[in-house]
Amino acid sequence: MLHNMKGQFAEHLLGAGFVSSRNPKDPESNINSDNEKIIKAVICAGLYPKVAKIRLNLGKKRKMVKVYTKTDGLVAVHPKSVNVEQTDFHY
């Protein structure tokens, strides 16, 4: 399934003129694959508008984060999320 998705994505990139090959493994198509800033920007753009701003809240008892979205303001992290106890975000 993932292989098919890579192929479909490569087709879309080719159609949009971003790459010159249908082959997702073509070195020419992967010239920026080691550029972390570009990868983060592409992922963020793909997630938009479902992007949140994280603010650190240094409470008296423990360090917490507050999560905000543009449309909803302050939002809660789901209690079953792997990020519910996370206090250190590097992105």
MARKOLSE-238858 format. One record per atom (N, C-alpha, C): residue number from 1; atom name; residue in three letters; x, y, z. Coordinates in steps of 0.2 Angstrom, whole numbers, plus 5000, padded with zeros to 4 digits. Each point is the difference from the previous one (the first is absolute). Example, Ala and Ser with C-alpha at 12.3 -4.5 7.8 and 13.67 -1.06 7.14 Angstrom:
BEGIN
 num atome residu   px   py   pz
   1     N    ALA 5066 4972 5039
   1    CA    ALA 4996 5006 5000
   1     C    ALA 5004 5006 5000
   2     N    SER 4998 5005 4996
   2    CA    SER 5004 5006 5001
   2     C    SER 4996 5005 5003
% end
This chain:
BEGIN
 num atome residu   px   py   pz
   1     N    MET 5004 4994 5000
   1    CA    MET 4996 5006 5000
   1     C    MET 5004 5006 5000
   2     N    LEU 5005 5000 5004
   2    CA    LEU 5005 5006 5001
   2     C    LEU 5004 5001 4993
   3     N    HIS 5002 4995 4997
   3    CA    HIS 5003 5000 4994
   3     C    HIS 4995 5004 4994
   4     N    ASN 4994 4998 5000
   4    CA    ASN 4995 5003 4996
   4     C    ASN 4999 5007 5001
   5     N    MET 5000 5002 5007
   5    CA    MET 4999 5007 5001
   5     C    MET 5007 5004 4998
   6     N    LYS 5006 4997 5001
   6    CA    LYS 5006 5004 4998
   6     C    LYS 4999 5001 4992
   7     N    GLY 4998 4995 4996
   7    CA    GLY 4999 5001 4993
   7     C    GLY 4995 5005 4998
   8     N    GLN 4994 5000 5004
   8    CA    GLN 4995 5005 4998
   8     C    GLN 5003 5007 5002
   9     N    PHE 5003 5001 5006
   9    CA    PHE 5003 5006 5001
   9     C    PHE 5005 5002 4995
  10     N    ALA 5004 4996 4998
  10    CA    ALA 5005 5001 4995
  10     C    ALA 4997 5003 4993
  11     N    GLU 4994 4997 4999
  11    CA    GLU 4996 5002 4994
  11     C    GLU 4998 5007 5001
  12     N    HIS 4997 5001 5006
  12    CA    HIS 4998 5007 5001
  12     C    HIS 5005 5005 5000
  13     N    LEU 5006 4999 5002
  13    CA    LEU 5006 5004 5000
  13     C    LEU 5002 5001 4993
  14     N    LEU 5000 4995 4996
  14    CA    LEU 5002 5001 4993
  14     C    LEU 4995 5004 4996
  15     N    GLY 4994 4999 5001
  15    CA    GLY 4994 5004 4997
  15     C    GLY 5001 5007 5002
  16     N    ALA 5002 5002 5006
  16    CA    ALA 5000 5007 5002
  16     C    ALA 5007 5003 4998
  17     N    GLY 5004 4996 4997
  17    CA    GLY 5007 5002 4998
  17     C    GLY 5005 5001 5005
  18     N    PHE 4999 4997 5006
  18    CA    PHE 5005 5000 5005
  18     C    PHE 5006 4995 4999
  19     N    VAL 4999 4995 4997
  19    CA    VAL 5005 4995 4998
  19     C    VAL 5000 4998 4993
  20     N    SER 5005 4997 4997
  20    CA    SER 5000 4998 4993
  20     C    SER 5000 4993 4999
  21     N    SER 4998 4996 5005
  21    CA    SER 5000 4992 4999
  21     C    SER 4994 4998 5004
  22     N    ARG 4997 4994 4998
  22    CA    ARG 4995 4997 5003
  22     C    ARG 5002 4995 5006
  23     N    ASN 5007 4999 5000
  23    CA    ASN 5003 4995 5004
  23     C    ASN 5001 5004 5007
  24     N    PRO 4997 4998 5005
  24    CA    PRO 5001 5003 5007
  24     C    PRO 5007 4999 5003
  25     N    LYS 5004 4995 4997
  25    CA    LYS 5007 4999 5002
  25     C    LYS 5005 5004 4996
  26     N    ASP 4998 5003 4995
  26    CA    ASP 5005 5004 4996
  26     C    ASP 5004 5005 5004
  27     N    PRO 5006 5000 5000
  27    CA    PRO 5004 5004 5004
  27     C    PRO 4999 5008 4999
  28     N    GLU 4998 5001 4993
  28    CA    GLU 4998 5007 4999
  28     C    GLU 4994 5003 5003
  29     N    SER 4996 4995 5002
  29    CA    SER 4993 5001 5003
  29     C    SER 5001 5001 5008
  30     N    ASN 5006 4998 5002
  30    CA    ASN 5001 4999 5007
  30     C    ASN 5006 5005 5002
  31     N    ILE 5001 5005 4997
  31    CA    ILE 5006 5004 5001
  31     C    ILE 5000 5004 5006
  32     N    ASN 4994 5001 5003
  32    CA    ASN 4999 5004 5006
  32     C    ASN 4998 4995 5006
  33     N    SER 5001 4994 4999
  33    CA    SER 4997 4995 5005
  33     C    SER 5004 5000 5007
  34     N    ASP 5006 5003 5000
  34    CA    ASP 5004 5001 5006
  34     C    ASP 4999 5007 5003
  35     N    ASN 4996 5004 4997
  35    CA    ASN 4999 5007 5003
  35     C    ASN 4994 5000 5004
  36     N    GLU 5002 5000 5007
  36    CA    GLU 4995 4999 5005
  36     C    GLU 4995 5006 5000
  37     N    LYS 5002 5006 4998
  37    CA    LYS 4996 5006 5000
  37     C    LYS 4995 5000 4995
  38     N    ILE 5002 4997 4994
  38    CA    ILE 4995 4999 4995
  38     C    ILE 4995 4995 5001
  39     N    ILE 5002 4994 5003
  39    CA    ILE 4996 4995 5002
  39     C    ILE 4994 5002 5005
  40     N    LYS 5003 5004 5005
  40    CA    LYS 4995 5003 5005
  40     C    LYS 4995 5005 4997
  41     N    ALA 5002 5004 4995
  41    CA    ALA 4996 5005 4997
  41     C    ALA 4995 4996 4996
  42     N    VAL 5002 4995 4996
  42    CA    VAL 4995 4996 4996
  42     C    VAL 4995 4996 5004
  43     N    ILE 5002 4997 5006
  43    CA    ILE 4995 4997 5004
  43     C    ILE 4995 5005 5003
  44     N    CYS 5003 5006 5002
  44    CA    CYS 4995 5005 5003
  44     C    CYS 4995 5002 4995
  45     N    ALA 5003 5001 4994
  45    CA    ALA 4995 5003 4994
  45     C    ALA 4995 4995 4999
  46     N    GLY 5002 4993 5000
  46    CA    GLY 4995 4995 4999
  46     C    GLY 4995 4999 5005
  47     N    LEU 5002 5002 5007
  47    CA    LEU 4995 4999 5005
  47     C    LEU 4996 5007 5001
  48     N    TYR 5002 5005 4997
  48    CA    TYR 4996 5006 5001
  48     C    TYR 4993 4999 4997
  49     N    PRO 4995 5003 5004
  49    CA    PRO 5000 5004 5005
  49     C    PRO 5000 4997 5007
  50     N    LYS 5001 4993 5000
  50    CA    LYS 5000 4997 5007
  50     C    LYS 5007 5000 5003
  51     N    VAL 5002 5006 5001
  51    CA    VAL 5006 5001 5003
  51     C    VAL 4999 5004 5007
  52     N    ALA 5004 4998 5005
  52    CA    ALA 4999 5004 5006
  52     C    ALA 5006 5003 5003
  53     N    LYS 5000 5005 5004
  53    CA    LYS 5005 5004 5003
  53     C    LYS 5001 4997 5007
  54     N    ILE 5006 4999 5002
  54    CA    ILE 5001 4997 5007
  54     C    ILE 5004 5005 5004
  55     N    ARG 4997 5001 5006
  55    CA    ARG 5003 5005 5004
  55     C    ARG 5002 4997 5007
  56     N    LEU 5006 5001 5002
  56    CA    LEU 5002 4997 5007
  56     C    LEU 4997 5004 5005
  57     N    ASN 4997 4996 5005
  57    CA    ASN 4997 5003 5006
  57     C    ASN 5004 4998 5006
  58     N    LEU 5004 5004 5003
  58    CA    LEU 5004 4998 5006
  58     C    LEU 4996 5001 5006
  59     N    GLY 4996 4995 5002
  59    CA    GLY 4996 5000 5006
  59     C    GLY 5005 4999 5006
  60     N    LYS 4997 5001 5006
  60    CA    LYS 5003 5000 5006
  60     C    LYS 5002 4992 5002
  61     N    LYS 4995 4996 4998
  61    CA    LYS 5001 4993 5001
  61     C    LYS 5004 4996 4995
  62     N    ARG 4998 5001 4994
  62    CA    ARG 5003 4997 4994
  62     C    ARG 5000 5004 4994
  63     N    LYS 5004 4998 4995
  63    CA    LYS 5001 5003 4994
  63     C    LYS 4994 4997 4995
  64     N    MET 4996 5004 4997
  64    CA    MET 4994 4998 4996
  64     C    MET 5001 5004 4993
  65     N    VAL 4996 4998 4995
  65    CA    VAL 5000 5003 4994
  65     C    VAL 4992 5002 4999
  66     N    LYS 4999 5005 4997
  66    CA    LYS 4994 5002 4997
  66     C    LYS 5000 5000 4993
  67     N    VAL 4994 4997 4997
  67    CA    VAL 5000 4999 4993
  67     C    VAL 4994 5005 4997
  68     N    TYR 5002 5004 4995
  68    CA    TYR 4995 5004 4997
  68     C    TYR 5000 4999 4992
  69     N    THR 4994 5001 4998
  69    CA    THR 4999 5000 4993
  69     C    THR 4997 5006 4997
  70     N    LYS 5001 5002 4994
  70    CA    LYS 4997 5007 4998
  70     C    LYS 4993 5000 5000
  71     N    THR 4996 4995 4999
  71    CA    THR 4993 5000 5000
  71     C    THR 4997 4999 5006
  72     N    ASP 5003 4996 5005
  72    CA    ASP 4996 4998 5006
  72     C    ASP 5003 5003 5006
  73     N    GLY 5006 5003 4999
  73    CA    GLY 5004 5003 5006
  73     C    GLY 5003 4994 5004
  74     N    LEU 4999 5001 5007
  74    CA    LEU 5003 4995 5004
  74     C    LEU 4996 4993 4999
  75     N    VAL 5004 4995 4999
  75    CA    VAL 4997 4993 4999
  75     C    VAL 5004 4995 5005
  76     N    ALA 4996 4994 5001
  76    CA    ALA 5003 4995 5005
  76     C    ALA 5003 4995 4995
  77     N    VAL 5005 4997 5003
  77    CA    VAL 5003 4994 4997
  77     C    VAL 4996 4994 5003
  78     N    HIS 4998 4995 4995
  78    CA    HIS 4996 4995 5003
  78     C    HIS 5003 4996 5005
  79     N    PRO 4997 4998 5005
  79    CA    PRO 5003 4997 5006
  79     C    PRO 5003 4993 4998
  80     N    LYS 4998 4997 4995
  80    CA    LYS 5003 4993 4998
  80     C    LYS 5006 5001 4995
  81     N    SER 5001 5007 4998
  81    CA    SER 5006 5001 4995
  81     C    SER 5007 4999 5003
  82     N    VAL 5004 4998 4996
  82    CA    VAL 5007 4999 5002
  82     C    VAL 5003 5006 5002
  83     N    ASN 4997 5006 4998
  83    CA    ASN 5003 5007 5001
  83     C    ASN 4997 5003 5007
  84     N    VAL 4996 4996 5003
  84    CA    VAL 4996 5004 5006
  84     C    VAL 5005 5002 5005
  85     N    GLU 5005 4996 5001
  85    CA    GLU 5005 5002 5006
  85     C    GLU 5006 5003 4997
  86     N    GLN 5001 5001 4993
  86    CA    GLN 5006 5003 4997
  86     C    GLN 5000 5007 5002
  87     N    THR 5006 5002 5002
  87    CA    THR 5002 5007 5002
  87     C    THR 5005 5003 4996
  88     N    ASP 5003 4997 4995
  88    CA    ASP 5006 5002 4997
  88     C    ASP 4999 4999 4992
  89     N    PHE 4998 5005 4996
  89    CA    PHE 4999 4999 4993
  89     C    PHE 5006 5004 4997
  90     N    HIS 5003 4996 4995
  90    CA    HIS 5006 5003 4996
  90     C    HIS 4998 5002 4993
  91     N    TYR 4994 5001 4999
  91    CA    TYR 4997 5002 4993
  91     C    TYR 4995 5006 5001
% end
